[in-house]
Amino acid sequence: MHQERSGRLEAKLNDDSYTCATFCEELPYQLWNTCPLCLCGLLPVLVVCISAICRLDYATHVTDIGAQIINKMGLSYTVYYTAGCWPQDPRTQLTQPFRAGLQMPVQPCNEAQFEIAAGEFDALSGSLLRVRNVTAVHAKRLVAVKVTPDWRFVTFIGSLAENDLGNLYAVDARAERAKEAIPLLTAEQLEALNAQCELHSASVIAAQRAASTRGGVEFTKNAAILIGFRQLQIIIPGVPPLEFGGDFMSLPLPELGSSLAYRAAFSIICKQPEGGGGRPVEFSKIAVIDFIIRGMNISNPAQPGRSFAWAESELRLVNTQPQPPRGANAFATEAVKRFQSQSCPRFVPSKEGSELIYVAEDVAPAKKSPIESVWHQPTVLPSRLVALVQLPSGSRQLGVDRLRVLDDRESTGTENSSNTTSISSRFQAKEKILINGAARTLTAYSQILDIGQNHLPLAPISGCPEFVSDLYKHTQSLTQTVHDNLFKSPVEKAKELANEALYQDTFVALSDPSSNSILDVDAQVFSASLPNSSLPGEVVGVRLLYNVQSTSGAGGIERLMVAGCQPIRAAGRQGHMRMQYGLETVMETLGKAPETREYTAWLACLTADQRVAIVESPKREHWINMSMPFPMWTGKLNQAVWCPREYQESCFEVWSNPNPNE
């Protein structure tokens, strides 16, 4: 043994007069007291080993009691998803040779009834253990489902009646066939969201008209209206995220009969009404709502199954015009002015609800670049880019003020005032009255993240970026863990912690398959991190995770093999990802080195054949595929679609058991 390490070990043994003789005397007692705990703690690891070595599928024909045991051991996943059947889109029919395998029409669907379902799956084989319907609301459409970080409520976006615009709803996560859901948006807040669409119609129409002067495209003069919502995310503001290092002890104590305060971010869809002889304009805007569920302790003996709970909420409308990426030339700077559509809001974990990233969208994408761009090659600016915005009503004061923020009530000008047209003058007064009565309007300057070499790829983003918690934390073998605890110096440990902190805000994203940025690759899953830096838009640690190919998929259309990738979530660090940790520890101890030692990424993705896959490597044989029980999975090209392409980032969410509330 090295002399320095030998001395360090001797110092630890001699600390507080603890000698080798004392160690030998106490060893039998230590073994007697700790061995039962070790066996219980290693039980998931032993199950993983036995199942892998003997090729046993212990989840086949499992009973409900067996499913509960597997749940408590942390060897199962719960998948919340929008159980329903979407009609086939005739605009996305496959061309030859993809239609060669489609021998029959797509399976018929009941397109008028959707529910939120929870399926519990074995984490090793993907076998279905049990399933239940969380709701029985007979929704006409469901487009998003998200669970609150404390695993108490399931929130979703849906329409519960014919010709219903939709709303945000919440229901108890432990419920089964709940006939009622709590609406989060009031009628006044829905009016304010519609007014937000009308208020921003003028600038979007002006940008599209200016970009299409050469093509002679006509646009209607009617203002856009609210047509729906999508891309939901829920956090608990002001506390470290439970899946990113927080725990239940950090949560505030709610009032009796009330829930914690939650913060939701979503995008609203604005579109001009059909007709008028021109092409309707469509764009998105970001909204944030804080809400608390009240009245959970109210009951009526005459109506035992009825809930009397309601929601108190405060709505904020985010107005932002992104700034061009650092080093952009005149062409890129001018093109960014057309990025007036915002979607996919995602809160930055370390900022606890006061900062988010979103996808900035070009409302009039250019066909080709007239000049050499800042990236020194003839190209167009990607139509969907990731941007960063800081909310002025943050839950805590930020250490580094990276972006300048204003409030509409204090600002002296409005967004794109030079593009004001007759539409804005006609609607401006009415819309501002509606908005101020039901919502607070926030105007913030946002920044597009750096793109190009050593930064984000020069390709549009497909779907939504998602933050992950443990991408660069490599699981160690048992030998390495003991070695580091004994022999690593405090300086070395501090250096490792500082390196992990650099990547604490890491997100994954999927490039658009239509960009053709790389030959023979349809899309790419990559990761990047936001450093704690004063440089706006800076990103570090950009890495390629997977190359993704297209294939013939469900519904008889061409789909990516994986899409809508997101992290596997867990409520707190207690029992967090036991199966993943156990499996990786065994592989490391046995010398089964993974494909890369720099990072590990276990992601839940939607496959082309409408299954949810736990993707731990680019090789398909390493995926754990889970088939949703409704609609029934057949594996054929006429497979019914429960998650359409436009909602693939929000129609499911995977949680690692157990649920601490049960």
KALIN-V115353 format. One record per run of one state. SS is the DSSP state (alpha for helix, beta for strand, coil for the rest). FROM is the first residue (numbers start at 1). TO is the last residue. Records with the same first field share a line. If there is no record, write none. Layout:
BEGIN
SS->FROM-TO ; FROM-TO
END
This chain:
BEGIN
coil->1-2 ; 18-19 ; 42-42 ; 55-63 ; 73-75 ; 84-85 ; 87-89 ; 93-97 ; 102-113 ; 123-127 ; 134-134 ; 136-138 ; 140-140 ; 148-152 ; 160-166 ; 173-177 ; 179-181 ; 184-186 ; 200-200 ; 212-218 ; 220-224 ; 236-241 ; 245-247 ; 251-261 ; 272-278 ; 280-281 ; 295-300 ; 304-309 ; 321-322 ; 324-329 ; 337-340 ; 348-348 ; 352-354 ; 362-383 ; 391-404 ; 408-416 ; 420-421 ; 445-446 ; 449-450 ; 452-455 ; 457-460 ; 469-477 ; 488-489 ; 503-505 ; 512-522 ; 530-539 ; 549-549 ; 553-553 ; 557-557 ; 561-561 ; 568-568 ; 570-577 ; 590-602 ; 608-611 ; 616-619 ; 623-623 ; 627-640 ; 642-644 ; 648-651 ; 657-662
alpha->3-17 ; 20-41 ; 43-54 ; 64-72 ; 90-92 ; 98-101 ; 187-199 ; 201-211 ; 242-244 ; 248-250 ; 301-303 ; 330-336 ; 349-351 ; 417-419 ; 422-438 ; 478-487 ; 490-502 ; 554-556 ; 578-589 ; 620-622 ; 645-647
beta->76-83 ; 86-86 ; 114-122 ; 128-133 ; 135-135 ; 139-139 ; 141-147 ; 153-159 ; 167-172 ; 178-178 ; 182-183 ; 219-219 ; 225-235 ; 262-271 ; 279-279 ; 282-294 ; 310-320 ; 323-323 ; 341-347 ; 355-361 ; 384-390 ; 405-407 ; 439-444 ; 447-448 ; 451-451 ; 456-456 ; 461-468 ; 506-511 ; 523-529 ; 540-548 ; 550-552 ; 558-560 ; 562-567 ; 569-569 ; 603-607 ; 612-615 ; 624-626 ; 641-641 ; 652-656
END
